Amino acid sequence: MPMPAQVPLGECVPPNTRHAVSVSLPKWEDNVDYEKGDPRVLGRMVNGYPRFFIAKPIQALAELLRVRFALPNEAAMLFPSLACAERCVSFIYNQAPKQQESSLPPYVLPKSGQVRIVQYMAEPVNKKAAALDAMSAVLDQHVVIYCVLFPEDLFPLAKQYWQHTGNGISGRLADYCLHIERVNEECELDASPHCRASGGGARRGTVSETASEAVSPVIAAGADFEADAYLEERFGRNVSAKYAAEMKSALRRRIAGALTEDEQKHGAQVERGVAGLSTEDVFLTATGMSAVFVAHQALLQMRQAKSVCFGFPYTDTLKILQKFGPGAYFLGNGEGNDYDELERILELHTQDDKDPILAIFTECPSNPLLKTADLPRLRALADRFGVALVVDETIGSFANIDALGWADIVVSSLTKVFSGDSNVMGGSIVLNPSGTLYTQLHSAMKVVFEDLMWCEDAIFLERNSRDFMHRVVKINNNALVIAELLHGSAKVANVAYPKFTTPENYQQIMRPTADAGYGGLLSVVFVGGERASQQFFDSLLCCKGPSLGTNFTLASPYTILAHFTELEWAAQYGVSANLVRISVGLEPQAELVSMFQAALDAISDA
Protein backbone atom coordinates (compact mmCIF):
# COMPACT_ATOMS: atom_id res chain seq x y z
CA MET A 1 0.00 0.00 0.00
CA PRO A 2 1.65 3.30 -1.07
CA MET A 3 2.01 5.66 1.88
CA PRO A 4 2.46 9.44 1.80
CA ALA A 5 5.94 10.61 2.74
CA GLN A 6 4.56 12.71 5.58
CA VAL A 7 1.17 12.35 7.24
CA PRO A 8 -0.04 15.62 8.84
CA LEU A 9 0.24 15.97 12.60
CA GLY A 10 -2.53 14.19 14.48
CA GLU A 11 -3.93 12.32 11.48
CA CYS A 12 -4.47 8.56 11.37
CA VAL A 13 -1.63 6.27 10.37
CA PRO A 14 -2.48 4.76 7.94
CA PRO A 15 -4.40 7.81 6.63
CA ASN A 16 -8.18 7.68 6.31
CA THR A 17 -8.39 4.55 8.46
CA ARG A 18 -11.18 4.75 11.03
CA HIS A 19 -9.61 2.27 13.44
CA ALA A 20 -5.96 3.05 12.74
CA VAL A 21 -3.56 1.82 15.40
CA SER A 22 -1.08 4.70 15.02
CA VAL A 23 -1.18 8.49 14.80
CA SER A 24 1.14 10.88 13.01
CA LEU A 25 3.70 12.71 15.17
CA PRO A 26 6.00 13.74 12.31
CA LYS A 27 8.52 15.98 14.12
CA TRP A 28 10.64 15.38 17.20
CA GLU A 29 9.09 18.42 18.84
CA ASP A 30 5.59 17.03 18.20
CA ASN A 31 6.42 13.97 20.30
CA VAL A 32 7.85 16.05 23.15
CA ASP A 33 4.84 18.39 23.13
CA TYR A 34 2.46 15.42 23.03
CA GLU A 35 4.02 14.11 26.23
CA LYS A 36 3.78 17.57 27.79
CA GLY A 37 0.09 17.73 26.94
CA ASP A 38 0.47 20.72 24.65
CA PRO A 39 -2.88 21.71 23.07
CA ARG A 40 -1.02 22.38 19.80
CA VAL A 41 -0.65 18.61 19.44
CA LEU A 42 -3.54 17.20 21.46
CA GLY A 43 -6.02 19.47 19.74
CA ARG A 44 -5.14 18.01 16.34
CA MET A 45 -5.19 14.34 17.23
CA VAL A 46 -7.84 12.39 15.35
CA ASN A 47 -6.76 9.18 17.05
CA GLY A 48 -3.81 7.59 18.84
CA TYR A 49 -2.45 4.23 19.91
CA PRO A 50 -5.63 2.61 21.32
CA ARG A 51 -4.37 1.75 24.79
CA PHE A 52 -2.94 5.26 25.32
CA PHE A 53 -5.53 7.31 23.45
CA ILE A 54 -9.12 6.23 24.00
CA ALA A 55 -10.61 6.06 20.51
CA LYS A 56 -13.23 8.63 19.54
CA PRO A 57 -16.08 6.07 19.19
CA ILE A 58 -15.29 4.77 22.69
CA GLN A 59 -15.20 8.33 24.03
CA ALA A 60 -18.59 9.00 22.45
CA LEU A 61 -20.16 5.85 23.92
CA ALA A 62 -18.61 6.50 27.35
CA GLU A 63 -20.00 10.03 27.34
CA LEU A 64 -23.44 8.76 26.36
CA LEU A 65 -23.43 6.26 29.23
CA ARG A 66 -21.98 8.80 31.65
CA VAL A 67 -24.87 11.16 30.92
CA ARG A 68 -27.34 8.30 31.19
CA PHE A 69 -26.10 6.61 34.37
CA ALA A 70 -23.55 8.73 36.26
CA LEU A 71 -23.90 11.06 39.18
CA PRO A 72 -22.50 14.61 38.90
CA ASN A 73 -18.69 14.76 38.71
CA GLU A 74 -18.32 11.13 37.75
CA ALA A 75 -16.43 9.64 34.81
CA ALA A 76 -16.94 6.36 32.97
CA MET A 77 -14.72 3.59 31.60
CA LEU A 78 -16.08 0.76 29.44
CA PHE A 79 -15.19 -2.93 29.50
CA PRO A 80 -16.37 -5.99 27.56
CA SER A 81 -16.92 -8.28 30.55
CA LEU A 82 -17.93 -8.15 34.19
CA ALA A 83 -14.60 -9.69 35.25
CA CYS A 84 -12.66 -6.93 33.49
CA ALA A 85 -14.82 -4.28 35.12
CA GLU A 86 -14.46 -5.85 38.56
CA ARG A 87 -10.68 -5.91 38.19
CA CYS A 88 -10.79 -2.21 37.28
CA VAL A 89 -12.76 -1.44 40.43
CA SER A 90 -10.29 -3.45 42.54
CA PHE A 91 -7.35 -1.72 40.86
CA ILE A 92 -8.70 1.75 41.65
CA TYR A 93 -9.32 0.91 45.31
CA ASN A 94 -5.93 -0.81 45.59
CA GLN A 95 -3.84 1.84 43.84
CA ALA A 96 -5.51 5.03 45.07
CA PRO A 97 -3.80 5.03 48.49
CA LYS A 98 -0.49 3.91 46.98
CA GLN A 99 -0.42 6.70 44.39
CA GLN A 100 -2.25 9.39 46.34
CA GLU A 101 0.77 11.46 47.32
CA SER A 102 2.42 11.34 43.90
CA SER A 103 -0.66 12.69 42.11
CA LEU A 104 -1.17 16.40 41.51
CA PRO A 105 -3.55 17.26 43.00
CA PRO A 106 -3.69 14.29 45.41
CA TYR A 107 -6.56 11.86 44.92
CA VAL A 108 -9.49 11.94 47.30
CA LEU A 109 -9.61 8.31 48.38
CA PRO A 110 -12.84 6.68 47.16
CA LYS A 111 -15.35 5.50 49.73
CA SER A 112 -16.96 2.09 49.64
CA GLY A 113 -19.45 1.92 46.76
CA GLN A 114 -18.19 5.08 45.08
CA VAL A 115 -16.54 3.06 42.34
CA ARG A 116 -19.27 0.90 40.87
CA ILE A 117 -20.38 -1.02 37.80
CA VAL A 118 -23.43 -0.47 35.62
CA GLN A 119 -24.49 -2.98 32.98
CA TYR A 120 -25.41 -1.57 29.58
CA MET A 121 -27.15 -3.63 26.92
CA ALA A 122 -27.03 -2.71 23.23
CA GLU A 123 -30.18 -4.16 21.74
CA PRO A 124 -32.31 -2.71 18.95
CA VAL A 125 -35.80 -1.54 19.82
CA ASN A 126 -36.90 -2.73 16.40
CA LYS A 127 -35.02 -5.80 15.24
CA LYS A 128 -36.53 -5.64 11.77
CA ALA A 129 -35.20 -2.13 11.24
CA ALA A 130 -31.80 -2.99 12.70
CA ALA A 131 -31.51 -6.16 10.62
CA LEU A 132 -31.23 -4.02 7.50
CA ASP A 133 -27.66 -3.50 8.64
CA ALA A 134 -25.23 -6.35 7.98
CA MET A 135 -23.84 -6.53 11.53
CA SER A 136 -27.20 -6.46 13.26
CA ALA A 137 -28.47 -9.16 10.93
CA VAL A 138 -25.82 -11.66 12.01
CA LEU A 139 -25.69 -10.94 15.74
CA ASP A 140 -28.44 -13.11 17.18
CA GLN A 141 -28.17 -11.74 20.70
CA HIS A 142 -27.74 -8.46 22.48
CA VAL A 143 -24.32 -7.03 23.34
CA VAL A 144 -23.51 -6.27 26.97
CA ILE A 145 -20.93 -3.72 28.09
CA TYR A 146 -19.92 -3.01 31.67
CA CYS A 147 -19.51 0.64 32.60
CA VAL A 148 -17.29 1.47 35.57
CA LEU A 149 -18.32 4.77 37.17
CA PHE A 150 -16.02 6.65 39.56
CA PRO A 151 -15.22 10.17 40.84
CA GLU A 152 -13.71 12.04 37.91
CA ASP A 153 -10.48 12.88 39.76
CA LEU A 154 -9.73 9.12 39.75
CA PHE A 155 -9.75 8.98 35.94
CA PRO A 156 -5.91 8.68 35.77
CA LEU A 157 -6.11 5.47 37.81
CA ALA A 158 -8.84 3.97 35.65
CA LYS A 159 -6.80 4.96 32.59
CA GLN A 160 -3.78 3.13 34.03
CA TYR A 161 -5.82 -0.05 34.27
CA TRP A 162 -7.08 0.46 30.71
CA GLN A 163 -3.54 0.98 29.41
CA HIS A 164 -1.71 -1.71 31.38
CA THR A 165 -4.17 -4.55 30.83
CA GLY A 166 -5.45 -3.82 27.31
CA ASN A 167 -8.88 -4.95 28.53
CA GLY A 168 -10.98 -2.00 27.40
CA ILE A 169 -13.63 -2.35 24.72
CA SER A 170 -12.71 -2.28 21.04
CA GLY A 171 -13.39 0.77 18.91
CA ARG A 172 -15.38 -1.39 16.52
CA LEU A 173 -17.51 -2.69 19.39
CA ALA A 174 -18.18 0.92 20.43
CA ASP A 175 -19.11 1.71 16.83
CA TYR A 176 -21.62 -1.12 16.82
CA CYS A 177 -23.22 0.06 20.05
CA LEU A 178 -23.40 3.62 18.72
CA HIS A 179 -25.02 2.26 15.59
CA ILE A 180 -27.71 0.54 17.66
CA GLU A 181 -28.25 3.78 19.58
CA ARG A 182 -28.72 5.58 16.28
CA VAL A 183 -31.21 2.99 15.02
CA ASN A 184 -33.13 3.16 18.30
CA GLU A 185 -33.18 6.95 18.27
CA GLU A 186 -34.53 6.97 14.73
CA CYS A 187 -37.26 4.56 15.80
CA GLU A 188 -38.18 6.79 18.72
CA LEU A 189 -38.42 9.77 16.41
CA ASP A 190 -40.40 7.84 13.81
CA ALA A 191 -44.10 8.03 14.52
CA SER A 192 -45.06 5.21 12.18
CA PRO A 193 -46.77 2.16 13.72
CA HIS A 194 -44.36 -0.11 11.81
CA CYS A 195 -41.35 1.25 13.68
CA ARG A 196 -43.08 1.33 17.02
CA ALA A 197 -44.13 -2.32 16.74
CA SER A 198 -40.84 -3.54 18.12
CA GLY A 199 -39.64 -7.07 17.58
CA GLY A 200 -36.79 -6.54 20.02
CA GLY A 201 -36.33 -6.59 23.74
CA ALA A 202 -36.48 -3.69 26.15
CA ARG A 203 -33.81 -1.10 25.89
CA ARG A 204 -31.52 -0.59 28.89
CA GLY A 205 -31.80 3.07 29.84
CA THR A 206 -33.91 5.76 28.26
CA VAL A 207 -32.41 8.63 26.29
CA SER A 208 -33.36 11.63 28.35
CA GLU A 209 -33.33 15.15 26.91
CA THR A 210 -29.87 15.64 28.37
CA ALA A 211 -28.61 12.33 27.06
CA SER A 212 -30.00 13.08 23.62
CA GLU A 213 -27.45 15.85 23.30
CA ALA A 214 -24.70 13.30 23.88
CA VAL A 215 -26.17 11.08 21.18
CA SER A 216 -25.92 13.71 18.45
CA PRO A 217 -22.38 12.71 17.38
CA VAL A 218 -23.55 9.10 17.47
CA ILE A 219 -25.64 9.52 14.31
CA ALA A 220 -22.59 10.44 12.26
CA ALA A 221 -20.60 7.64 13.86
CA GLY A 222 -23.33 5.17 12.99
CA ALA A 223 -23.31 6.30 9.38
CA ASP A 224 -19.54 5.79 9.19
CA PHE A 225 -19.99 2.33 10.71
CA GLU A 226 -22.52 1.32 8.05
CA ALA A 227 -20.40 2.69 5.20
CA ASP A 228 -17.26 0.90 6.42
CA ALA A 229 -19.07 -2.43 6.82
CA TYR A 230 -20.65 -2.12 3.38
CA LEU A 231 -17.39 -1.33 1.61
CA GLU A 232 -15.43 -4.12 3.30
CA GLU A 233 -17.98 -6.80 2.43
CA ARG A 234 -19.09 -5.42 -0.94
CA PHE A 235 -15.60 -5.54 -2.39
CA GLY A 236 -14.68 -8.88 -0.88
CA ARG A 237 -11.99 -7.70 1.53
CA ASN A 238 -13.83 -9.10 4.54
CA VAL A 239 -16.22 -11.97 5.02
CA SER A 240 -19.46 -11.44 6.90
CA ALA A 241 -19.28 -11.12 10.66
CA LYS A 242 -21.38 -14.27 10.96
CA TYR A 243 -18.19 -16.18 10.17
CA ALA A 244 -16.25 -14.66 13.10
CA ALA A 245 -16.09 -17.98 14.98
CA GLU A 246 -14.62 -19.66 11.90
CA MET A 247 -12.12 -16.82 11.51
CA LYS A 248 -11.00 -17.21 15.11
CA SER A 249 -10.46 -20.90 14.46
CA ALA A 250 -8.42 -20.02 11.38
CA LEU A 251 -6.31 -17.62 13.45
CA ARG A 252 -5.61 -20.28 16.06
CA ARG A 253 -4.62 -22.74 13.34
CA ARG A 254 -2.33 -20.15 11.77
CA ILE A 255 -0.63 -19.44 15.08
CA ALA A 256 -0.32 -23.14 15.97
CA GLY A 257 1.08 -23.94 12.53
CA ALA A 258 -1.72 -26.46 12.04
CA LEU A 259 -2.99 -25.22 8.70
CA THR A 260 -5.46 -27.07 6.53
CA GLU A 261 -4.35 -28.22 3.10
CA ASP A 262 -6.27 -25.39 1.43
CA GLU A 263 -4.70 -22.81 3.77
CA GLN A 264 -1.22 -24.09 3.00
CA LYS A 265 -1.78 -23.33 -0.69
CA HIS A 266 -2.29 -19.65 0.12
CA GLY A 267 0.48 -19.11 2.64
CA ALA A 268 3.67 -20.71 3.91
CA GLN A 269 3.17 -23.03 6.85
CA VAL A 270 5.29 -22.55 9.94
CA GLU A 271 6.19 -25.47 12.16
CA ARG A 272 6.27 -24.46 15.84
CA GLY A 273 8.67 -27.28 16.67
CA VAL A 274 6.68 -28.58 19.65
CA ALA A 275 5.16 -32.04 19.63
CA GLY A 276 1.46 -32.24 20.40
CA LEU A 277 0.71 -28.53 19.87
CA SER A 278 -2.89 -27.96 18.84
CA THR A 279 -5.34 -25.12 18.48
CA GLU A 280 -6.58 -25.96 22.00
CA ASP A 281 -3.28 -24.52 23.25
CA VAL A 282 -3.82 -21.16 21.52
CA PHE A 283 -5.88 -18.42 23.17
CA LEU A 284 -6.83 -15.20 21.39
CA THR A 285 -6.97 -11.93 23.32
CA ALA A 286 -8.22 -8.48 22.39
CA THR A 287 -4.76 -6.87 22.55
CA GLY A 288 -1.13 -7.85 22.96
CA MET A 289 -0.96 -6.47 26.50
CA SER A 290 -4.09 -8.41 27.36
CA ALA A 291 -2.16 -11.55 26.43
CA VAL A 292 0.58 -10.63 28.93
CA PHE A 293 -2.01 -9.71 31.56
CA VAL A 294 -4.09 -12.88 31.17
CA ALA A 295 -0.98 -15.08 31.19
CA HIS A 296 0.09 -13.46 34.46
CA GLN A 297 -3.42 -13.86 35.90
CA ALA A 298 -3.37 -17.56 34.99
CA LEU A 299 -0.06 -17.98 36.79
CA LEU A 300 -1.42 -16.14 39.85
CA GLN A 301 -4.38 -18.51 39.76
CA MET A 302 -1.87 -21.31 40.36
CA ARG A 303 0.04 -19.52 43.11
CA GLN A 304 0.31 -15.99 44.52
CA ALA A 305 4.01 -15.14 44.28
CA LYS A 306 6.47 -12.67 42.81
CA SER A 307 7.83 -12.92 39.28
CA VAL A 308 11.07 -11.75 37.68
CA CYS A 309 11.20 -9.44 34.69
CA PHE A 310 14.43 -10.31 32.87
CA GLY A 311 15.66 -7.57 30.54
CA PHE A 312 14.25 -4.12 29.78
CA PRO A 313 10.73 -4.75 28.47
CA TYR A 314 7.97 -2.78 26.85
CA THR A 315 6.74 -0.43 29.58
CA ASP A 316 3.37 -2.01 30.42
CA THR A 317 4.73 -5.53 30.89
CA LEU A 318 6.73 -4.37 33.90
CA LYS A 319 3.74 -2.38 35.22
CA ILE A 320 1.54 -5.51 35.07
CA LEU A 321 4.04 -7.53 37.08
CA GLN A 322 4.52 -4.75 39.63
CA LYS A 323 0.92 -3.61 40.15
CA PHE A 324 -1.07 -6.85 39.90
CA GLY A 325 -0.25 -9.48 42.50
CA PRO A 326 2.65 -9.64 44.96
CA GLY A 327 5.09 -7.70 42.73
CA ALA A 328 8.23 -8.44 40.76
CA TYR A 329 11.99 -8.24 40.65
CA PHE A 330 13.37 -6.22 37.74
CA LEU A 331 16.67 -7.24 36.13
CA GLY A 332 16.73 -4.53 33.49
CA ASN A 333 20.04 -5.22 31.76
CA GLY A 334 19.08 -8.75 30.74
CA GLU A 335 22.66 -9.91 30.26
CA GLY A 336 25.97 -10.41 32.06
CA ASN A 337 25.62 -10.34 35.84
CA ASP A 338 21.82 -10.38 35.64
CA TYR A 339 21.94 -14.15 35.08
CA ASP A 340 23.83 -14.61 38.35
CA GLU A 341 21.45 -12.23 40.12
CA LEU A 342 18.49 -14.17 38.75
CA GLU A 343 19.91 -17.41 40.12
CA ARG A 344 20.51 -15.72 43.48
CA ILE A 345 16.88 -14.52 43.64
CA LEU A 346 15.53 -17.95 42.69
CA GLU A 347 17.75 -19.56 45.33
CA LEU A 348 16.74 -17.00 47.96
CA HIS A 349 13.07 -17.78 47.42
CA THR A 350 13.57 -21.47 48.09
CA GLN A 351 14.22 -20.66 51.75
CA ASP A 352 11.55 -21.49 54.31
CA ASP A 353 10.42 -17.91 54.95
CA LYS A 354 10.04 -17.05 51.24
CA ASP A 355 7.49 -18.02 48.61
CA PRO A 356 9.10 -19.59 45.51
CA ILE A 357 9.28 -17.31 42.47
CA LEU A 358 6.25 -17.69 40.20
CA ALA A 359 7.67 -16.98 36.74
CA ILE A 360 10.41 -15.41 34.64
CA PHE A 361 9.14 -12.97 31.99
CA THR A 362 11.34 -11.93 29.08
CA GLU A 363 11.05 -10.56 25.53
CA CYS A 364 12.83 -12.08 22.53
CA PRO A 365 14.11 -9.75 21.32
CA SER A 366 13.38 -6.90 23.71
CA ASN A 367 11.74 -3.60 22.86
CA PRO A 368 13.49 -1.22 22.16
CA LEU A 369 17.02 -2.54 22.80
CA LEU A 370 16.62 -5.72 20.69
CA LYS A 371 18.44 -7.87 23.22
CA THR A 372 17.71 -11.59 23.23
CA ALA A 373 17.96 -13.55 26.45
CA ASP A 374 19.80 -16.86 26.59
CA LEU A 375 16.64 -18.98 26.54
CA PRO A 376 18.38 -22.35 27.10
CA ARG A 377 20.00 -20.88 30.22
CA LEU A 378 16.71 -19.43 31.47
CA ARG A 379 14.99 -22.77 30.72
CA ALA A 380 17.57 -24.61 32.83
CA LEU A 381 17.02 -22.22 35.75
CA ALA A 382 13.24 -22.46 35.39
CA ASP A 383 13.39 -26.26 35.50
CA ARG A 384 15.81 -26.30 38.42
CA PHE A 385 13.63 -24.02 40.57
CA GLY A 386 10.20 -25.06 39.30
CA VAL A 387 9.14 -21.69 37.89
CA ALA A 388 7.38 -20.84 34.63
CA LEU A 389 9.18 -19.20 31.72
CA VAL A 390 7.06 -16.70 29.78
CA VAL A 391 8.44 -15.31 26.52
CA ASP A 392 7.01 -12.41 24.52
CA GLU A 393 7.88 -13.17 20.90
CA THR A 394 6.22 -10.07 19.38
CA ILE A 395 9.42 -8.58 17.97
CA GLY A 396 11.01 -11.80 16.71
CA SER A 397 7.69 -13.44 15.73
CA PHE A 398 7.21 -17.16 15.26
CA ALA A 399 8.13 -16.70 11.59
CA ASN A 400 11.75 -16.10 12.64
CA ILE A 401 12.35 -17.63 16.06
CA ASP A 402 11.36 -20.72 18.03
CA ALA A 403 10.56 -19.39 21.49
CA LEU A 404 7.89 -21.97 22.27
CA GLY A 405 10.42 -24.78 22.35
CA TRP A 406 11.97 -23.19 25.44
CA ALA A 407 9.02 -21.46 27.12
CA ASP A 408 6.03 -22.62 29.12
CA ILE A 409 3.98 -19.74 27.74
CA VAL A 410 4.54 -17.61 24.66
CA VAL A 411 2.64 -14.35 24.30
CA SER A 412 2.50 -12.07 21.29
CA SER A 413 0.89 -8.88 20.06
CA LEU A 414 -0.95 -9.78 16.85
CA THR A 415 -1.48 -6.04 16.32
CA LYS A 416 2.06 -5.81 14.95
CA VAL A 417 3.61 -7.73 12.05
CA PHE A 418 1.08 -10.58 12.20
CA SER A 419 -1.57 -8.05 11.12
CA GLY A 420 0.67 -5.53 9.39
CA ASP A 421 -2.17 -3.26 8.24
CA SER A 422 -2.23 -1.23 11.47
CA ASN A 423 -6.03 -1.25 11.67
CA VAL A 424 -6.86 -3.84 14.34
CA MET A 425 -5.70 -4.93 17.79
CA GLY A 426 -5.16 -8.52 18.93
CA GLY A 427 -2.98 -10.82 20.96
CA SER A 428 -2.29 -14.49 21.56
CA ILE A 429 -1.22 -16.86 24.31
CA VAL A 430 0.28 -20.22 23.40
CA LEU A 431 0.92 -22.96 25.97
CA ASN A 432 3.73 -25.45 25.44
CA PRO A 433 2.15 -28.93 25.67
CA SER A 434 5.59 -30.41 26.38
CA GLY A 435 6.14 -28.21 29.44
CA THR A 436 6.07 -29.64 32.95
CA LEU A 437 3.54 -26.99 34.01
CA TYR A 438 1.24 -27.52 31.02
CA THR A 439 -1.60 -29.30 32.83
CA GLN A 440 -1.70 -26.71 35.62
CA LEU A 441 -1.51 -23.82 33.16
CA HIS A 442 -4.28 -25.19 30.97
CA SER A 443 -6.52 -25.60 34.01
CA ALA A 444 -5.72 -22.06 35.17
CA MET A 445 -6.48 -20.64 31.73
CA LYS A 446 -9.90 -22.25 31.83
CA VAL A 447 -10.59 -20.20 34.97
CA VAL A 448 -9.29 -16.78 33.90
CA PHE A 449 -9.56 -16.72 30.11
CA GLU A 450 -12.49 -15.03 28.38
CA ASP A 451 -12.91 -14.72 24.62
CA LEU A 452 -13.14 -10.93 24.39
CA MET A 453 -12.00 -10.42 20.80
CA TRP A 454 -14.87 -8.58 19.11
CA CYS A 455 -16.19 -10.40 16.05
CA GLU A 456 -15.28 -7.66 13.54
CA ASP A 457 -11.74 -7.43 14.92
CA ALA A 458 -11.34 -11.17 14.35
CA ILE A 459 -12.51 -10.71 10.76
CA PHE A 460 -9.94 -7.97 10.07
CA LEU A 461 -7.14 -9.83 11.83
CA GLU A 462 -7.75 -13.01 9.89
CA ARG A 463 -7.84 -11.14 6.59
CA ASN A 464 -4.68 -9.17 7.33
CA SER A 465 -2.63 -12.18 8.44
CA ARG A 466 -3.21 -14.46 5.47
CA ASP A 467 0.10 -13.41 3.88
CA PHE A 468 1.95 -12.99 7.18
CA MET A 469 4.79 -15.37 6.37
CA HIS A 470 5.44 -13.85 2.94
CA ARG A 471 5.49 -10.32 4.36
CA VAL A 472 7.93 -11.22 7.11
CA VAL A 473 10.49 -12.49 4.60
CA LYS A 474 10.51 -9.19 2.72
CA ILE A 475 10.58 -7.15 5.92
CA ASN A 476 13.52 -9.25 7.18
CA ASN A 477 15.48 -8.50 4.02
CA ASN A 478 14.64 -4.80 3.99
CA ALA A 479 15.50 -4.31 7.66
CA LEU A 480 18.83 -6.09 7.28
CA VAL A 481 19.88 -3.71 4.49
CA ILE A 482 18.86 -0.63 6.51
CA ALA A 483 20.51 -1.91 9.70
CA GLU A 484 23.79 -2.46 7.85
CA LEU A 485 23.55 0.97 6.21
CA LEU A 486 23.16 2.67 9.59
CA HIS A 487 25.75 0.41 11.23
CA GLY A 488 28.31 1.51 8.68
CA SER A 489 27.76 5.24 9.17
CA ALA A 490 30.28 7.29 11.14
CA LYS A 491 27.37 9.41 12.40
CA VAL A 492 25.83 6.45 14.22
CA ALA A 493 26.93 5.52 17.73
CA ASN A 494 24.96 2.28 17.97
CA VAL A 495 22.42 0.20 16.08
CA ALA A 496 20.36 -2.16 18.24
CA TYR A 497 19.41 -5.05 15.98
CA PRO A 498 19.47 -8.81 16.65
CA LYS A 499 22.32 -9.39 14.19
CA PHE A 500 24.51 -6.98 16.20
CA THR A 501 22.95 -7.23 19.68
CA THR A 502 23.42 -10.50 21.64
CA PRO A 503 23.57 -12.31 18.26
CA GLU A 504 24.63 -15.65 19.75
CA ASN A 505 21.44 -15.78 21.84
CA TYR A 506 19.20 -14.88 18.92
CA GLN A 507 20.84 -17.32 16.53
CA GLN A 508 20.39 -20.28 18.86
CA ILE A 509 16.59 -19.82 18.77
CA MET A 510 16.38 -18.79 15.11
CA ARG A 511 14.24 -21.08 12.98
CA PRO A 512 16.46 -23.36 10.82
CA THR A 513 14.97 -22.23 7.51
CA ALA A 514 16.26 -20.04 4.69
CA ASP A 515 13.39 -17.59 5.21
CA ALA A 516 14.10 -16.89 8.88
CA GLY A 517 15.71 -13.53 9.61
CA TYR A 518 16.23 -10.86 12.23
CA GLY A 519 12.84 -9.17 12.06
CA GLY A 520 11.92 -5.64 11.05
CA LEU A 521 12.72 -3.61 14.16
CA LEU A 522 15.89 -1.69 14.98
CA SER A 523 16.86 1.22 17.20
CA VAL A 524 19.58 3.76 16.53
CA VAL A 525 21.51 6.29 18.63
CA PHE A 526 23.69 8.94 17.01
CA VAL A 527 27.13 10.31 17.81
CA GLY A 528 25.73 13.85 17.83
CA GLY A 529 23.22 13.14 20.60
CA GLU A 530 19.78 14.75 20.68
CA ARG A 531 20.62 17.26 17.94
CA ALA A 532 21.57 14.51 15.52
CA SER A 533 18.59 12.35 16.48
CA GLN A 534 16.22 15.23 15.88
CA GLN A 535 17.78 16.13 12.52
CA PHE A 536 17.65 12.52 11.37
CA PHE A 537 14.10 11.96 12.60
CA ASP A 538 12.70 15.19 11.19
CA SER A 539 14.31 14.51 7.79
CA LEU A 540 13.18 10.87 7.53
CA LEU A 541 10.43 10.81 4.91
CA CYS A 542 8.32 7.97 6.30
CA CYS A 543 5.36 7.68 8.64
CA LYS A 544 6.14 8.69 12.22
CA GLY A 545 4.13 7.48 15.19
CA PRO A 546 3.71 4.77 17.83
CA SER A 547 3.46 1.02 17.09
CA LEU A 548 5.64 -1.30 15.01
CA GLY A 549 5.42 -4.26 12.65
CA THR A 550 3.49 -2.26 10.07
CA ASN A 551 3.60 -2.99 6.35
CA PHE A 552 4.98 0.53 5.90
CA THR A 553 8.08 1.95 7.55
CA LEU A 554 7.26 3.65 10.85
CA ALA A 555 9.63 5.58 13.13
CA SER A 556 9.34 7.10 16.59
CA PRO A 557 11.52 8.66 19.31
CA TYR A 558 10.59 5.66 21.44
CA THR A 559 12.00 6.70 24.81
CA ILE A 560 10.30 10.09 24.62
CA LEU A 561 6.92 8.43 24.03
CA ALA A 562 7.28 5.50 26.44
CA HIS A 563 9.38 6.93 29.29
CA PHE A 564 9.06 10.72 29.18
CA THR A 565 8.54 11.02 32.94
CA GLU A 566 11.34 8.58 33.77
CA LEU A 567 14.12 9.32 31.27
CA GLU A 568 16.93 9.09 33.83
CA TRP A 569 15.64 5.76 35.08
CA ALA A 570 15.48 4.33 31.55
CA ALA A 571 19.00 5.61 30.81
CA GLN A 572 20.35 3.41 33.64
CA TYR A 573 19.52 0.40 31.47
CA GLY A 574 20.95 1.78 28.24
CA VAL A 575 17.70 3.20 26.89
CA SER A 576 18.83 6.59 25.63
CA ALA A 577 16.43 9.54 25.55
CA ASN A 578 17.77 10.19 22.04
CA LEU A 579 16.94 6.72 20.70
CA VAL A 580 15.06 6.50 17.40
CA ARG A 581 13.14 3.26 16.91
CA ILE A 582 12.46 2.17 13.33
CA SER A 583 10.07 -0.50 12.11
CA VAL A 584 11.03 -1.26 8.51
CA GLY A 585 8.22 -2.00 6.07
CA LEU A 586 7.57 -3.47 2.65
CA GLU A 587 8.62 -0.52 0.48
CA PRO A 588 11.00 -1.19 -2.43
CA GLN A 589 14.50 -1.65 -1.03
CA ALA A 590 16.10 1.00 -3.24
CA GLU A 591 13.57 3.59 -2.03
CA LEU A 592 14.29 2.71 1.58
CA VAL A 593 18.05 3.01 1.13
CA SER A 594 17.66 6.39 -0.56
CA MET A 595 15.33 7.64 2.17
CA PHE A 596 17.57 6.59 5.05
CA GLN A 597 20.71 7.86 3.37
CA ALA A 598 19.08 11.26 2.88
CA ALA A 599 18.15 11.37 6.56
CA LEU A 600 21.75 10.53 7.51
CA ASP A 601 22.99 13.27 5.20
CA ALA A 602 20.72 15.76 6.96
CA ILE A 603 22.72 15.35 10.20
CA SER A 604 25.07 18.32 10.42
CA ASP A 605 28.71 17.91 11.44
CA ALA A 606 28.63 20.74 13.98
MONORQUI-V605227 format. One line per field, one symbol per residue. psi: psi as a letter, one per 30 degrees, with the letter a starting at -180 (. if undefined). burial: # if it has 16 or more other C-alpha atoms within 10 Angstrom, else .. A space follows every 50 residues. Layout:
BEGIN
psi=???
burial=???
END
This chain:
BEGIN
psi=jkkkekklkflkjllhjehkflkkifleeeeeeeffgkfeeeffjeaakf fejkkeeeeeeeeeeeeefllkgllkkklfleeeeeeeeeeeeefefege ffkjlkkjkklkffjlkkkkkjkkejfeeeffkeefffjgllkkkkjkkl kffgeeeeeeeeeefggllkeeeeeeeeeeeeeeeeeefkfkeeefikgl lkkjkkjleeeeeffefeeeeeeeeeeeeeeeeeggekllffgeeeeeee eeeeefgilleeefffkkkkkfgkkgklffgkkklfleeeeeeeeeeeef eekjlllkjjljlkefeeeeeefjafalkjifeglbffeeeeeeeeeegf legkkkkelkklkjlljgfhkklieeeeeeeeeeghlkjkkjgeeelffe lieffflekklkjffbfeeefhgkllllkkkjfflfgeeeeeeeefefkk jgjkeeeeeeeeeegegeeeeeeeeeeeeeeeeeeeffkffkekjjkfff jheeeeffgkkhlffkagagklkkklegbeeeeeeeeffjilkkllllgl flkkllieeeefhegheeeeffggjkfgkkkkjkaglkeeeeeeeeeeee ffjlf.
burial=......#########.############.###.##.....##..###### #.##################...#########.###.##.###.##.... ......#.##....#.##############..####.......####### #.###.#############################.#.......#..#.. ......#...##.##.###.##..##..##.......#####.#..#### #########.......######.#..###.#################### #..###########.#######.#..#########..##..#...#..#. .....####################..##.##..################ ###################################.##..##.##..### .##################.##########.##.###...##.####### ##..###.###....###########.###.################### ##############..#..#....#############.#..##.###.## .##...
END
